[in-house]
């Protein structure tokens, strides 16, 4: 009987974990672009949810806490478990970010650098200066740019505390990443870059801060009309980064032949050379990785103490 009860509880726990992972995934996927911190994706959020709950459930099975004893303070035990799981969750988040950054470091490694004029179809990485052959218009500042990333934050949009930044409470309400097909050249010849599906790490950042009830400038492109309509009575902060003609950028992706030459379907575009981008990602990957290992170790140890796992 005890064995059947244990199996039943494990099945219920597995269903809860799957439901929580699906909920976390769809909630994260519905968030505005750039709202997730530390390079996380919706899949990362779901993975962290599964891993954290799996550890807690495993600890509960292996532990010696009589959670079904009427004399047990179930609420107090739950608070202790949640508190002990916080460093575990933070550690898993850091490890997920480290994995993403390590992947970018491998793709943008300077050993993979090939002159733009000598690229061939397949997986490629190169450094070049953005030419002025084509340029789009950045959605926030109306600057000439080949690709861009932007977001708008609202201070306390619903009268509740949001994400903390600089001692103030702000929540990302909208954002986006975009660009136009552009060419880069390191002096050996140009190559076209299509940033349609790329992740970006850009510079030339500009910020437009608007106080509560302050209207944007007359020439403001207004990329987030819903935010302006729904939250004009709140302080808003637009931030935009771009890569523009004349900037040095590192590109990693897959090259293919097109009618007007070779085109790289970019997986990632970063300001600076491959060497500087790779160093930046390597250092951040190591930092997040070490912090993640420490967080997971502390969280597991704390859970083991709370749930009396030998």
C-alpha positions as CSV (number, residue, x, y, z in Angstrom):
1,X,0.0,0.0,0.0
2,X,2.8,2.4,0.9
3,X,4.5,1.6,-2.4
4,X,1.3,2.4,-4.3
5,X,0.9,5.7,-2.4
6,X,4.5,6.6,-3.1
7,X,4.1,5.9,-6.8
8,X,0.9,7.9,-6.9
9,X,2.5,10.9,-5.3
10,X,5.4,10.7,-7.7
11,X,3.1,10.7,-10.7
12,X,1.2,13.7,-9.2
13,X,4.5,15.5,-8.6
14,X,5.6,14.8,-12.2
15,X,2.4,16.2,-13.5
16,X,2.8,19.3,-11.4
17,X,6.4,19.8,-12.6
18,X,5.3,19.5,-16.3
19,X,2.4,21.9,-15.8
20,X,4.7,24.4,-14.0
21,X,7.3,24.1,-16.8
22,X,4.6,24.7,-19.5
23,X,3.2,27.6,-17.7
24,X,6.7,29.2,-17.1
25,X,7.5,28.7,-20.8
26,X,4.4,30.3,-22.2
27,X,4.6,33.2,-19.7
28,X,8.2,33.8,-20.6
29,X,7.5,33.6,-24.3
30,X,4.7,36.1,-24.0
31,X,7.0,38.7,-22.3
32,X,8.3,41.6,-24.3
33,X,11.6,41.3,-26.1
34,X,14.6,42.0,-23.8
35,X,12.4,41.6,-20.7
36,X,14.1,38.3,-19.6
37,X,17.4,39.0,-17.8
38,X,20.8,37.5,-18.2
39,X,20.4,36.3,-21.8
40,X,17.6,33.9,-20.8
41,X,15.2,32.4,-23.3
42,X,11.7,30.9,-22.7
43,X,13.2,27.4,-23.0
44,X,15.8,28.4,-20.3
45,X,13.0,29.5,-18.0
46,X,11.1,26.2,-18.5
47,X,14.3,24.2,-18.0
48,X,15.2,26.0,-14.8
49,X,11.6,25.4,-13.5
50,X,11.9,21.7,-14.2
51,X,15.3,21.3,-12.7
52,X,14.4,23.3,-9.5
53,X,11.2,21.4,-8.9
54,X,12.8,18.1,-9.7
55,X,15.5,18.7,-7.0
56,X,12.9,19.8,-4.4
57,X,10.7,16.7,-5.2
58,X,13.7,14.4,-5.0
59,X,14.8,15.9,-1.7
60,X,11.3,15.5,-0.4
61,X,11.3,11.8,-1.4
62,X,14.7,11.1,0.1
63,X,14.1,13.2,3.2
64,X,12.6,12.3,6.5
65,X,10.0,15.0,7.0
66,X,6.5,13.8,8.0
67,X,4.6,16.3,5.9
68,X,1.4,14.4,6.3
69,X,1.6,14.5,10.1
70,X,-1.2,16.7,11.4
71,X,1.2,18.0,14.0
72,X,3.6,19.2,11.3
73,X,3.7,22.9,10.5
74,X,3.2,22.5,6.8
75,X,3.1,26.2,6.1
76,X,6.3,26.8,8.0
77,X,8.0,23.9,6.3
78,X,6.8,25.3,2.9
79,X,8.3,28.7,3.7
80,X,11.6,27.0,4.7
81,X,11.7,25.0,1.4
82,X,11.0,28.1,-0.7
83,X,13.7,30.0,1.1
84,X,16.2,27.2,0.7
85,X,15.4,26.9,-3.0
86,X,16.1,30.5,-3.8
87,X,19.9,30.1,-4.2
88,X,19.2,26.9,-6.2
89,X,17.0,28.8,-8.7
90,X,19.4,31.6,-9.0
91,X,22.2,29.2,-9.5
92,X,20.3,27.4,-12.3
93,X,19.5,30.7,-13.9
94,X,23.2,31.6,-13.9
95,X,24.2,28.3,-15.3
96,X,21.6,28.6,-18.1
97,X,23.0,32.1,-18.9
98,X,26.6,30.7,-18.8
99,X,25.7,28.0,-21.4
100,X,24.2,30.6,-23.8
101,X,27.2,32.9,-23.4
102,X,29.6,30.0,-23.9
103,X,27.8,29.1,-27.1
104,X,28.3,32.7,-28.4
105,X,31.9,32.6,-27.4
106,X,32.5,29.5,-29.5
107,X,30.7,30.9,-32.5
108,X,32.5,34.2,-32.3
109,X,35.9,32.8,-31.5
110,X,38.7,34.8,-33.2
111,X,40.3,31.5,-34.5
112,X,37.2,31.2,-36.8
113,X,37.7,34.7,-38.3
114,X,37.8,34.7,-42.1
115,X,38.3,37.8,-44.3
116,X,35.0,39.0,-45.6
117,X,36.2,38.7,-49.2
118,X,37.2,35.1,-48.8
119,X,34.1,33.6,-47.1
120,X,32.5,30.5,-48.6
121,X,29.1,28.9,-48.1
122,X,28.6,27.3,-44.7
123,X,29.1,28.3,-41.1
124,X,31.2,31.4,-40.9
125,X,32.4,34.2,-38.6
126,X,34.0,37.5,-39.7
127,X,34.7,41.0,-38.6
128,X,34.1,44.0,-40.8
129,X,33.0,47.6,-41.0
130,X,29.4,48.3,-41.9
131,X,29.3,50.0,-45.3
132,X,26.9,52.8,-46.2
133,X,25.3,51.0,-49.1
134,X,22.1,50.4,-47.2
135,X,20.7,51.6,-43.9
136,X,17.4,51.4,-42.1
137,X,15.9,53.7,-39.5
138,X,16.1,52.9,-35.8
139,X,12.6,52.8,-34.3
140,X,13.2,55.0,-31.2
141,X,15.7,57.7,-32.3
142,X,15.2,57.7,-36.1
143,X,18.9,57.2,-36.6
144,X,20.4,55.5,-39.7
145,X,21.2,52.0,-38.6
146,X,21.6,48.5,-40.0
147,X,20.3,46.7,-36.9
148,X,19.0,47.7,-33.5
149,X,17.6,46.6,-30.2
150,X,15.2,48.7,-28.1
151,X,13.0,48.5,-25.0
152,X,10.7,50.7,-23.1
153,X,10.3,50.5,-19.3
154,X,7.5,51.9,-17.3
155,X,7.8,52.9,-13.6
156,X,5.4,51.0,-11.5
157,X,2.9,50.5,-14.4
158,X,0.1,48.8,-12.3
159,X,0.7,50.3,-8.9
160,X,2.8,47.3,-7.8
161,X,6.5,46.9,-7.4
162,X,8.2,45.8,-10.6
163,X,11.8,44.9,-11.5
164,X,14.3,46.8,-9.5
165,X,17.0,48.9,-11.2
166,X,19.0,51.7,-9.7
167,X,16.9,51.8,-6.6
168,X,13.7,52.5,-8.6
169,X,11.0,50.1,-9.7
170,X,10.7,49.7,-13.5
171,X,9.0,47.0,-15.7
172,X,9.8,46.3,-19.3
173,X,6.5,46.8,-21.2
174,X,7.7,46.5,-24.8
175,X,10.7,46.1,-27.0
176,X,12.1,44.7,-30.1
177,X,15.1,43.6,-32.3
178,X,15.3,44.4,-36.0
179,X,17.5,45.4,-38.9
180,X,17.9,45.6,-42.6
181,X,20.2,43.7,-44.9
182,X,23.6,45.3,-44.9
183,X,27.1,44.8,-46.1
184,X,30.4,44.6,-44.1
185,X,33.9,44.9,-45.4
186,X,37.3,44.4,-43.8
187,X,39.2,45.6,-46.8
188,X,39.2,42.3,-48.6
189,X,35.8,42.7,-50.2
190,X,32.2,43.1,-49.0
191,X,29.8,40.4,-47.9
192,X,26.0,40.9,-47.3
193,X,24.6,40.2,-43.8
194,X,20.9,39.4,-43.1
195,X,20.1,40.1,-39.4
196,X,16.5,39.0,-39.6
197,X,16.8,36.2,-37.0
198,X,20.0,37.3,-35.2
199,X,20.5,38.0,-31.6
200,X,22.4,41.3,-31.2
201,X,24.8,42.9,-28.8
202,X,25.1,46.5,-29.9
203,X,26.4,49.9,-28.9
204,X,25.7,53.6,-29.5
205,X,23.0,53.4,-26.8
206,X,20.7,56.3,-26.3
207,X,18.0,56.8,-23.8
208,X,14.8,58.9,-23.9
209,X,13.3,59.5,-20.4
210,X,9.7,60.9,-20.1
211,X,8.2,62.0,-16.9
212,X,4.6,61.1,-15.9
213,X,2.1,62.9,-18.2
214,X,5.0,64.2,-20.4
215,X,4.3,63.8,-24.1
216,X,7.1,62.6,-26.4
217,X,8.8,65.0,-28.8
218,X,6.8,65.9,-32.0
219,X,9.2,63.9,-34.2
220,X,9.3,60.8,-31.9
221,X,8.7,57.7,-34.1
222,X,6.7,56.1,-31.2
223,X,7.5,52.4,-31.6
224,X,5.2,51.5,-28.6
225,X,1.9,53.3,-29.1
226,X,0.1,51.0,-26.7
227,X,2.6,51.9,-23.9
228,X,2.1,55.6,-24.6
229,X,-1.7,55.1,-24.6
230,X,-1.9,53.0,-21.5
231,X,0.9,54.4,-19.3
232,X,1.2,58.0,-20.2
233,X,0.5,58.9,-16.5
234,X,3.6,57.0,-15.5
235,X,7.3,57.7,-16.1
236,X,8.7,55.9,-19.2
237,X,12.2,55.2,-20.3
238,X,13.1,54.2,-23.9
239,X,16.5,52.7,-24.5
240,X,17.9,51.9,-27.9
241,X,21.2,50.4,-29.1
242,X,22.3,50.3,-32.8
243,X,24.9,49.2,-35.2
244,X,25.3,52.0,-37.9
245,X,27.3,52.6,-41.1
246,X,31.0,52.9,-40.2
247,X,30.8,50.7,-37.1
248,X,33.0,47.7,-36.7
249,X,30.9,44.5,-36.1
250,X,31.5,40.8,-35.6
251,X,29.1,38.5,-37.4
252,X,28.5,34.7,-37.0
253,X,26.1,32.7,-39.0
254,X,25.6,30.6,-42.2
255,X,26.7,31.9,-45.6
256,X,24.8,31.1,-48.8
257,X,25.0,32.2,-52.4
258,X,22.5,34.8,-53.6
259,X,22.1,36.7,-56.9
260,X,24.1,39.7,-55.7
261,X,26.9,37.7,-54.0
262,X,27.4,35.8,-50.7
263,X,24.9,36.5,-47.9
264,X,25.4,35.6,-44.3
265,X,22.2,34.7,-42.4
266,X,23.4,36.0,-39.1
267,X,22.9,34.1,-35.9
268,X,24.6,36.8,-33.9
269,X,25.8,40.4,-34.5
270,X,28.0,42.2,-32.0
271,X,29.8,45.5,-32.0
272,X,33.6,45.3,-32.1
273,X,35.8,42.6,-33.5
274,X,35.5,38.9,-33.0
275,X,38.3,39.0,-30.5
276,X,36.7,41.6,-28.3
277,X,33.2,40.0,-28.5
278,X,34.6,36.5,-27.8
279,X,36.6,37.8,-24.8
280,X,33.5,39.6,-23.5
281,X,31.3,36.5,-23.7
282,X,34.0,34.2,-22.3
283,X,34.5,36.3,-19.2
284,X,30.8,36.6,-18.6
285,X,30.3,32.8,-19.2
286,X,32.9,32.0,-16.6
287,X,31.6,34.5,-14.1
288,X,28.0,33.2,-14.4
289,X,29.2,29.6,-14.4
290,X,31.1,29.9,-11.2
291,X,28.2,31.9,-9.5
292,X,25.8,29.2,-10.8
293,X,27.8,26.3,-9.3
294,X,28.0,28.1,-6.0
295,X,24.3,28.9,-6.0
296,X,23.3,25.3,-6.8
297,X,25.6,23.9,-4.1
298,X,24.3,26.3,-1.5
299,X,20.7,25.6,-2.5
300,X,21.0,21.8,-2.5
301,X,22.8,21.9,0.9
302,X,20.1,24.1,2.4
303,X,17.3,21.9,1.0
304,X,19.0,18.9,2.4
305,X,19.1,20.5,5.8
306,X,15.5,21.5,5.7
307,X,14.2,18.2,4.5
308,X,16.6,16.1,6.6
309,X,18.3,14.4,3.7
310,X,21.3,12.4,4.9
